[in-house]
Amino acid sequence: MAGGFTVLGFMVIHDLWISDIWFSVGRMVFAGALCGLCIVWSYNTAALDHSVKAWFAYNGVIAGLLIGIGGVSFLVLDPKFTMAEAMLMDDALAVLMPPAMPLMIGASLIGTGLLWMIFGRHRRSIIPILVTQTLLVFLVGHNLAILGLVEMTSSLLTVGFEFVGLTVYLAGGLAVGVIVIARGFALLTPLVSRRR
């Protein structure tokens, strides 16, 4: 629930400041819910300490890893397009994703290793973390991974900062949303039990 609602908020922000993406609302809400579910799954299998602090730290590391993809993209990819060319493409992602694919695969694997090393090193957590990192890199981080393929301009820098801000929003929104929903269910459970 928290992932889906966070993505709806993301879409409102994206519509107000960047562009209208409401045509993909169903797919995006599903992707947000799936990513949220996987983040909770991987956290539950990886974290030794289940606390609000650990939960925020876990989401913070995930957001940091996603943002790091953008920085690495600028370092390892050669600019092939201007911002104007990228904006005029019919399907920019179809053109920009293939050259960024090795970076995205590497980010999924390195992110998995880092999360596993930081949060517990349980063998049972490797698959949940790998699934989560792969989904996040390909569904959220792809926009950051392609930044290095576009020539650096002030408009690209602005786009980069927007992507960073939106990534922080998604991580924070999910982290807070899960806590609010969990506490809401915890409050409602005794009430429902008494009525039975």
N, C-alpha and C positions, 0 to 999 in steps of 0.2 A: 504493500500500500504506500509506504513512504517513498519508494523509488518512483512509482507512478505519479504521485502528487508532486514530487520534486521536479519531475520532467515537465509537468503542466506549468509549473511556475517558470521553469527555464524557457518554455515556449512563449510565454507572455513577455518575458524580458527580451528574448530574441526578436519577437515581433516589434516591440517598442523601439529597440536600439539598433538592430541589425537588419533583419528582413523577415518577411512572412514565411513561416514554415508549417502553418496549420494543415496543409495538404497531407502531411505525414504524421498527424497526431496519433493515429492508432498504432503505427509501427513504433513511434518514439516512446509512447507510454508503455507499450509492451516491453521494449528494450530497457526502459528505466526500471520497471518492476522486476525484470529478469536480473539486471545488474544488481539491484538492491538486494534481492533474494540471495544472490551468489556472494555478495559482500558479507551479509550476515552469516551465511553458511561457512565461508572461509574463516571469518573471525571466530566463530564458535569452535572450529576445529583447531585453530592456530593459537589463540591467545591463552596464556596461562592465567592471567588476571582478568576476570570479567567485571569491569567497573566502567563507570562513565568516562573516567580519564583514559583508560585503555581503549575504549571504543572510539573516542575522539582522536587518540593517537593513531589508531589503525587507519581511520579514514583520512587523517592528515598525511600519513605516509603514502597512501594510495593516491591522493591528490598530488602530492609532490612528485611521485613517479610519473604520473600523467603529464604534469607540467614540464618535467625533465625531458620528455620526448621532444617538445618544441625546441628546447635549447640544443639538444643533440642534433636535431634536424638541421639547424642552422650551421652546425659544425661539420657534419659529415655529408650532407647533400649539396650538390652543385645547382645553383639557380638555373633553370631552363626556360622560365617564362617571366614576363613582367606582370605586375598586378593587373594592368589593363587587359592583357591577353587572358589571364586566368578568369577575370570577371566576365569576359565575352564568350567563354567556352560554353557549349550546350550542356555538357556533362563534365564539369571540371574534375570531379572525383574520379571518374573513369580514366582520365588522362593522368592525374597526379598520384593516384594510389599505387599503380604498379612500381614506379621507381622507389616509393617509400616503403614497400612491402618488407624488404630485408630489415629495415629499421624497426618496423612494427613487430615482426617476429622476434627480433632480438630484445625489444623492450618487454615483450610478454615473458620471455624466459628470464631475463635479468631481474625484472620486477618480481617474478615468482621467487627467485632465489633470495632476493633482499628481504621480501616480506617473511619468507620462511625463516631466515636467519634472525631477523629482529624479533619475531613474535612466536617463539616457543620451540621451533625445530622438531615438531612432532611429525613422524612419518605419515600419519593419517591426514595431515593438513596439506600435503604437497599437491594432490589432485584438486581439492577445492580452491587452493590459491591459484594454481595454473589456469583453471577454468575461469575464475574471476578475472585474473589479469588479462587473459586473452580476450574475453568479452569487453572489458573496459578499454583496452588498447584499440580494438577494432571498432567498437561502437561509439566511444567518446574521444579517444586519443588520436583518431585518424586525422582530425582537423589540425592538430598540433604537429603530427608527423610530416605533413606536406608543406609546412611553412618554409623549410629550407630549399624547396624547389622553385620558389618565387623570389625574384630579385628584391633585395632589401630597400624599402622605401618607407617614408613616414606613414603611409597608409597601411603597409604590411605590418609595421610595428604596432599600429593601433589595433589591427585585427588580432595580432598576437596577444596583446594585453587583454582584449575582449575575451579571447579563448581562455586565457589564464583566469580571468575573473569568473567566467562561467563555470570553469572546472572547480574553482573554490566554492562557488555557490552550490554546485551539484553535490560535492562532498559534504559541505556543511548542512545543506538541506536534508540530505539523507540521514546524516548522523543525528540531527535534532529530531527529524520526523520519526525515526525508529524509536527514540527515547519517549517522545510524546505518545505515540501509539501504544508502546509497551506499557507505559504507566497508566494510560487510559484503560487498557484491558485489565490491568491489575486492579484498578479501582472498581471496574464493573463486575469482575468475577465474583466477589463476595455478595454483591447485590443480586446477581442472577442465581447464585447458589441458595440464598435465603428464600427466594420466591418459589423454588422447587420444593 
